[in-house]
Amino acid sequence: MSGRQERSIEQSSNNTVAVQMAPWSDISIQCYDNDVPAFVGPALERLYGNLFSSLAYYRVFGGADNASTYVVREGKNIVCAWLFQRQRNTVRVINEGIRIDQDDVLRFAGYIFGRYPGVKAISFHAVRPIMADLPLPCQRFNCLEDMVLSLPSSPDNYMASLGRSTRSYIHRYLNKLKRDFPAFEYRALGPGEIEEWQIRHIIDLNRLRMASKGKESINDEDITRRIVQLSRECGLVGVIMVDGRICAGSINYRAGANFFLETLAHDPAYDDYRLGTLCCYLTICECIRRGGGEYHFLWGQDDYKSRLLGEQRDLDDVVIYRSWLHMVLYGKLVIQHAFHAGVRRARVWVRQIRRRDSVAGRIVARIWRLAKGAGAVKP
């Protein structure tokens, strides 16, 4: 907010604070304390198209209790909508997975620090910062990666864009599947068509697959119920069926124009047909038919994601402090974030080494497993 821009603050009976900029500016700011107005849901989908910045996700999986809403309008158009929570001396922005531009960050910081004198720091989690040097002290470090495919205009164009070996791979295994199982069928189911047993069956297949690798699924009964609920609201489920039985499936959600993969699984009895990759490919084609803009494979650098043209998009944590003095005074918070940054860098390094088929890779993998087992690092 420039020094030339004057502002007036009006407090309404519903705890809404409106900041009107000077007449030569079309920008206005509204803040809704402990409230998320109904218009915010459609605005979030239009602005960000991200599952982790959607009211549907918050309603089902939580994380937005007692949230306040910060809204920036340019004229009558909403150009920024962030949900946040005050936690003692910190404001935590709830929106995740979104791009945050420097102008928006500076405007938000100026507004929050001006309105809440007790707030000393503002934190963002898993966002895409487009920022140069901020005039405020700041910590920024990578915390996750999202593998993202920008969807072409048609399934044919998507197939043509795949690598030669991938095109051959898909044709070979699709033909093998059709030849050995003439009753093979792929179905795509939207919110009004999805049934609970289908979701549970796909999750069971995923659990079976992970158990075969000596891993344990995180999808317990509580999470499974939430997946069913969210799928009924904004899901897209793709299934490969043989003789009327689901042999592979993908659970996805739609936010705005974009789709997000929740679970991909197949029956290990069909390993020879690469049903997991085929199901994902066929689901992506369905997302294209439904006008999708992006397909998010989310975290993890599995080979099938890059094979299907997923590209890594880094997500960062950002913490902004009121001043250098406050950054020093909250040294414990600074150290905590620095520690998390170091652990993340170590994980990325270990993952890169483990992917190499070498003695060093196997040794590092062994040490990392021992460290996790001893509780030195979180899984």
Secondary structure, DSSP 4 states (H G I P E B T S, - for coil): --TT--EEEEE-TTSEEEEEEPTT--EEEEEETT---TTHHHHHHHHH--GGG-HHHHHHH---TT-EEEEEEETTEEEEEEEEEEETTEEEE---S-EEEHHHHHHHHHHHHHH-TT--EEEEEEEEEE-S--SS-EEEEEEEEEEEEE--SSHHHHHHHS-HHHHHHHHHHHHHHHHH-TT-EEEEE-TTT--HHHHHHHHHHHHHHHHHTT---S--HHHHHHHHHHHHHHEEEEEEEETTEEEEEEEEEEETTEEEEEEEEE-GGGGGGTHHHHHHHHHHHHHHHTT-SEEEEES---HHHHHTT-EEEEEEEEEEES-HHHHHHTHHHHHHHHHHHHHHHHHHHHHHHHTS-SHHHHHHHHHHHHHHHTTSS--
